[in-house]
Amino acid sequence: MDVPLWLAVVIVGYLGAKLIRPPWWLLAVFLLGGFLLADSVLAPVIDSAIK
């Protein structure tokens, strides 16, 4: 079964936020940090480390 990456991330993120109950500001920091990291000079390094 092939699951798109975005769907897996949404499901894991939803369950993590529901079960662990982190503060809202921490979720905002992670989302903003991930968005900014994806457009930085470190993006190719992270991409090659993941693959």
N, CA and C atoms as an extended XYZ file, in Angstrom:
153
Properties=species:S:1:pos:R:3:atomname:S:1:resname:S:1:resid:I:1 pbc="F F F"
N         0.845       -1.174        0.000 N   MET     1
C         0.000        0.000        0.000 CA  MET     1
C         0.894        1.242        0.000 C   MET     1
N         0.677        2.125       -0.950 N   ASP     2
C         1.445        3.370       -1.033 CA  ASP     2
C         0.641        4.511       -0.427 C   ASP     2
N         1.224        5.139        0.586 N   VAL     3
C         0.591        6.278        1.243 CA  VAL     3
C         1.412        7.513        0.916 C   VAL     3
N         0.767        8.593        0.439 N   PRO     4
C         1.529        9.813        0.163 CA  PRO     4
C         2.173       10.358        1.446 C   PRO     4
N         3.339       10.946        1.290 N   LEU     5
C         4.070       11.467        2.443 CA  LEU     5
C         3.270       12.522        3.185 C   LEU     5
N         2.587       13.396        2.459 N   TRP     6
C         1.830       14.460        3.123 CA  TRP     6
C         0.722       13.887        3.990 C   TRP     6
N         0.108       12.788        3.551 N   LEU     7
C        -0.955       12.170        4.338 CA  LEU     7
C        -0.384       11.542        5.604 C   LEU     7
N         0.757       10.885        5.486 N   ALA     8
C         1.393       10.293        6.660 CA  ALA     8
C         1.796       11.369        7.665 C   ALA     8
N         2.315       12.487        7.178 N   VAL     9
C         2.722       13.580        8.067 CA  VAL     9
C         1.501       14.185        8.764 C   VAL     9
N         0.411       14.348        8.041 N   VAL    10
C        -0.808       14.900        8.637 CA  VAL    10
C        -1.347       13.970        9.720 C   VAL    10
N        -1.371       12.679        9.456 N   ILE    11
C        -1.901       11.728       10.434 CA  ILE    11
C        -1.026       11.673       11.682 C   ILE    11
N         0.289       11.578       11.487 N   VAL    12
C         1.199       11.538       12.637 CA  VAL    12
C         1.140       12.850       13.414 C   VAL    12
N         1.071       13.961       12.718 N   GLY    13
C         0.978       15.255       13.394 CA  GLY    13
C        -0.311       15.409       14.180 C   GLY    13
N        -1.412       14.967       13.605 N   TYR    14
C        -2.701       15.058       14.295 CA  TYR    14
C        -2.710       14.190       15.550 C   TYR    14
N        -2.247       12.949       15.403 N   LEU    15
C        -2.225       12.056       16.562 CA  LEU    15
C        -1.261       12.554       17.635 C   LEU    15
N        -0.115       13.074       17.207 N   GLY    16
C         0.831       13.617       18.180 CA  GLY    16
C         0.268       14.799       18.942 C   GLY    16
N        -0.396       15.702       18.240 N   ALA    17
C        -0.984       16.864       18.904 CA  ALA    17
C        -2.141       16.450       19.797 C   ALA    17
N        -2.884       15.433       19.401 N   LYS    18
C        -4.038       14.983       20.169 CA  LYS    18
C        -3.612       14.220       21.425 C   LYS    18
N        -2.604       13.347       21.293 N   LEU    19
C        -2.216       12.489       22.413 CA  LEU    19
C        -1.221       13.143       23.362 C   LEU    19
N        -0.245       13.874       22.832 N   ILE    20
C         0.805       14.448       23.676 CA  ILE    20
C         0.386       15.802       24.246 C   ILE    20
N        -0.485       16.513       23.538 N   ARG    21
C        -1.008       17.820       23.968 CA  ARG    21
C         0.083       18.855       24.247 C   ARG    21
N         0.958       19.120       23.246 N   PRO    22
C         1.970       20.170       23.452 CA  PRO    22
C         1.304       21.546       23.416 C   PRO    22
N         1.971       22.553       23.950 N   PRO    23
C         1.404       23.903       23.887 CA  PRO    23
C         1.301       24.385       22.440 C   PRO    23
N         0.328       25.258       22.170 N   TRP    24
C         0.079       25.728       20.794 CA  TRP    24
C         1.278       26.472       20.239 C   TRP    24
N         2.009       27.199       21.088 N   TRP    25
C         3.139       27.978       20.582 CA  TRP    25
C         4.264       27.058       20.115 C   TRP    25
N         4.412       25.873       20.749 N   LEU    26
C         5.438       24.929       20.315 CA  LEU    26
C         5.104       24.355       18.944 C   LEU    26
N         3.844       24.064       18.706 N   LEU    27
C         3.425       23.605       17.382 CA  LEU    27
C         3.697       24.674       16.328 C   LEU    27
N         3.408       25.939       16.669 N   ALA    28
C         3.644       27.036       15.731 CA  ALA    28
C         5.138       27.188       15.434 C   ALA    28
N         5.978       27.036       16.443 N   VAL    29
C         7.435       27.138       16.247 CA  VAL    29
C         7.926       26.012       15.338 C   VAL    29
N         7.440       24.784       15.555 N   PHE    30
C         7.847       23.665       14.699 CA  PHE    30
C         7.393       23.861       13.261 C   PHE    30
N         6.160       24.316       13.075 N   LEU    31
C         5.661       24.528       11.716 CA  LEU    31
C         6.433       25.635       11.005 C   LEU    31
N         6.648       26.744       11.683 N   LEU    32
C         7.383       27.854       11.083 CA  LEU    32
C         8.841       27.473       10.846 C   LEU    32
N         9.446       26.777       11.794 N   GLY    33
C        10.832       26.348       11.632 CA  GLY    33
C        11.003       25.387       10.469 C   GLY    33
N        10.080       24.455       10.313 N   GLY    34
C        10.149       23.528        9.191 CA  GLY    34
C         9.971       24.219        7.862 C   GLY    34
N         9.056       25.184        7.837 N   PHE    35
C         8.828       25.948        6.614 CA  PHE    35
C        10.071       26.748        6.234 C   PHE    35
N        10.703       27.388        7.208 N   LEU    36
C        11.901       28.180        6.931 CA  LEU    36
C        13.096       27.296        6.580 C   LEU    36
N        13.214       26.130        7.222 N   LEU    37
C        14.305       25.209        6.903 CA  LEU    37
C        14.183       24.659        5.498 C   LEU    37
N        12.976       24.453        5.026 N   ALA    38
C        12.769       23.890        3.690 CA  ALA    38
C        13.258       24.837        2.599 C   ALA    38
N        13.353       26.132        2.899 N   ASP    39
C        13.785       27.110        1.907 CA  ASP    39
C        15.187       27.651        2.207 C   ASP    39
N        15.917       26.968        3.075 N   SER    40
C        17.245       27.452        3.441 CA  SER    40
C        18.327       26.724        2.651 C   SER    40
N        19.578       27.100        2.913 N   VAL    41
C        20.701       26.443        2.250 CA  VAL    41
C        20.914       25.039        2.798 C   VAL    41
N        20.315       24.724        3.931 N   LEU    42
C        20.446       23.391        4.517 CA  LEU    42
C        19.476       22.381        3.901 C   LEU    42
N        18.553       22.828        3.086 N   ALA    43
C        17.546       21.926        2.515 CA  ALA    43
C        18.165       20.773        1.713 C   ALA    43
N        19.168       21.007        0.849 N   PRO    44
C        19.760       19.863        0.135 CA  PRO    44
C        20.455       18.868        1.068 C   PRO    44
N        21.069       19.360        2.129 N   VAL    45
C        21.738       18.483        3.085 CA  VAL    45
C        20.716       17.621        3.812 C   VAL    45
N        19.634       18.219        4.241 N   ILE    46
C        18.573       17.476        4.931 CA  ILE    46
C        17.929       16.477        3.966 C   ILE    46
N        17.726       16.890        2.737 N   ASP    47
C        17.109       16.001        1.739 CA  ASP    47
C        17.974       14.785        1.476 C   ASP    47
N        19.279       14.991        1.354 N   SER    48
C        20.163       13.851        1.099 CA  SER    48
C        20.288       12.966        2.346 C   SER    48
N        20.184       13.532        3.527 N   ALA    49
C        20.259       12.733        4.764 CA  ALA    49
C        19.011       11.871        4.926 C   ALA    49
N        17.874       12.369        4.488 N   ILE    50
C        16.630       11.619        4.612 CA  ILE    50
C        16.582       10.478        3.619 C   ILE    50
N        17.086       10.718        2.422 N   LYS    51
C        17.044        9.685        1.377 CA  LYS    51
C        18.175        8.774        1.521 C   LYS    51
